[in-house]
Amino acid sequence: MLEDEPKYLEVFWENDCIVARHYNAEYNCCLERVDVEMEVEGTEIRLYETEYVPIYCYCLCPYNVFSDISPLVPGEYTVSVYKMGSFWESATVTVP
């Protein structure tokens, strides 16, 4: 991954769901997949990203992790992303 490639979270409302996009998430280069588990508590949505690596490499590579969240009632939601159990970033989005 190049140093000028930013790691960022984009959250928006589209097609009746909240769309969460975690760009350039660094995970092991020998990654098989990233599992995302979700917890909803009121207007707080927590996404827990966990890498699944059958054989570890000694390097990190950038991945884009996408999640769609629905159904939701109208209101303002905070979406928080946790990488391997640690808080990483959050953003708010309004559901019309």
LUMTOR-491001 format. One record per residue (C-alpha): chain; residue in three letters; residue number from 0; x negated, y negated, z negated. Coordinates in nm, 3 decimals, decimal comma. Layout:
<recs>
   unit   code   pos         x         y         z
      A    ALA   NUM         X         Y         Z
...
</recs>
This chain:
<recs>
   unit   code   pos         x         y         z
      A    MET     0     0,000     0,000     0,000
      A    LEU     1    -0,129    -0,344     0,085
      A    GLU     2    -0,155    -0,593    -0,199
      A    ASP     3     0,064    -0,844    -0,010
      A    GLU     4     0,359    -0,602     0,010
      A    PRO     5     0,584    -0,714    -0,277
      A    LYS     6     0,768    -0,477    -0,506
      A    TYR     7     1,117    -0,613    -0,554
      A    LEU     8     1,478    -0,533    -0,634
      A    GLU     9     1,761    -0,644    -0,408
      A    VAL    10     2,120    -0,605    -0,533
      A    PHE    11     2,432    -0,706    -0,339
      A    TRP    12     2,799    -0,619    -0,273
      A    GLU    13     2,878    -0,446     0,058
      A    ASN    14     3,142    -0,202     0,186
      A    ASP    15     3,319    -0,175    -0,152
      A    CYS    16     3,008    -0,082    -0,350
      A    ILE    17     2,708    -0,236    -0,522
      A    VAL    18     2,398    -0,171    -0,317
      A    ALA    19     2,067    -0,155    -0,508
      A    ARG    20     1,742    -0,149    -0,309
      A    HIS    21     1,408    -0,102    -0,486
      A    TYR    22     1,144    -0,185    -0,226
      A    ASN    23     0,782    -0,062    -0,242
      A    ALA    24     0,826     0,134    -0,564
      A    GLU    25     0,492     0,296    -0,641
      A    TYR    26     0,505     0,669    -0,699
      A    ASN    27     0,268     0,959    -0,651
      A    CYS    28     0,168     1,011    -0,285
      A    CYS    29     0,256     1,384    -0,305
      A    LEU    30     0,611     1,301    -0,406
      A    GLU    31     0,887     1,540    -0,305
      A    ARG    32     1,171     1,306    -0,407
      A    VAL    33     1,284     1,034    -0,645
      A    ASP    34     1,592     1,122    -0,850
      A    VAL    35     1,813     0,835    -0,966
      A    GLU    36     2,044     0,880    -1,264
      A    MET    37     2,298     0,614    -1,352
      A    GLU    38     2,445     0,497    -1,682
      A    VAL    39     2,729     0,245    -1,696
      A    GLU    40     2,815     0,063    -2,017
      A    GLY    41     3,067    -0,217    -1,966
      A    THR    42     2,913    -0,448    -1,706
      A    GLU    43     2,560    -0,308    -1,752
      A    ILE    44     2,447    -0,053    -1,494
      A    ARG    45     2,119     0,126    -1,564
      A    LEU    46     1,942     0,317    -1,287
      A    TYR    47     1,673     0,561    -1,403
      A    GLU    48     1,424     0,654    -1,130
      A    THR    49     1,221     0,970    -1,190
      A    GLU    50     0,968     1,109    -0,947
      A    TYR    51     0,958     1,481    -0,871
      A    VAL    52     0,607     1,590    -0,777
      A    PRO    53     0,533     1,964    -0,740
      A    ILE    54     0,157     1,904    -0,688
      A    TYR    55     0,003     1,577    -0,806
      A    CYS    56    -0,229     1,367    -0,592
      A    TYR    57    -0,465     1,106    -0,732
      A    CYS    58    -0,304     0,814    -0,552
      A    LEU    59     0,011     0,600    -0,546
      A    CYS    60     0,215     0,520    -0,236
      A    PRO    61     0,504     0,279    -0,172
      A    TYR    62     0,858     0,413    -0,140
      A    ASN    63     1,195     0,247    -0,094
      A    VAL    64     1,458     0,380    -0,336
      A    PHE    65     1,821     0,302    -0,240
      A    SER    66     2,135     0,350    -0,452
      A    ASP    67     2,502     0,276    -0,383
      A    ILE    68     2,734     0,231    -0,682
      A    SER    69     3,114     0,256    -0,674
      A    PRO    70     3,401     0,234    -0,763
      A    LEU    71     3,392    -0,078    -0,979
      A    VAL    72     3,645    -0,330    -1,108
      A    PRO    73     3,593    -0,699    -1,025
      A    GLY    74     3,343    -0,889    -1,239
      A    GLU    75     2,975    -0,971    -1,278
      A    TYR    76     2,740    -0,675    -1,330
      A    THR    77     2,378    -0,650    -1,435
      A    VAL    78     2,185    -0,374    -1,260
      A    SER    79     1,866    -0,267    -1,440
      A    VAL    80     1,607    -0,032    -1,293
      A    TYR    81     1,391     0,191    -1,512
      A    LYS    82     1,087     0,356    -1,355
      A    MET    83     0,981     0,678    -1,523
      A    GLY    84     1,165     0,572    -1,841
      A    SER    85     1,030     0,215    -1,864
      A    PHE    86     1,225    -0,100    -1,781
      A    TRP    87     1,110    -0,251    -1,452
      A    GLU    88     1,351    -0,518    -1,321
      A    SER    89     1,714    -0,632    -1,331
      A    ALA    90     1,948    -0,841    -1,118
      A    THR    91     2,310    -0,954    -1,133
      A    VAL    92     2,580    -0,914    -0,873
      A    THR    93     2,945    -1,018    -0,854
      A    VAL    94     3,209    -0,767    -0,751
      A    PRO    95     3,502    -0,956    -0,591
</recs>
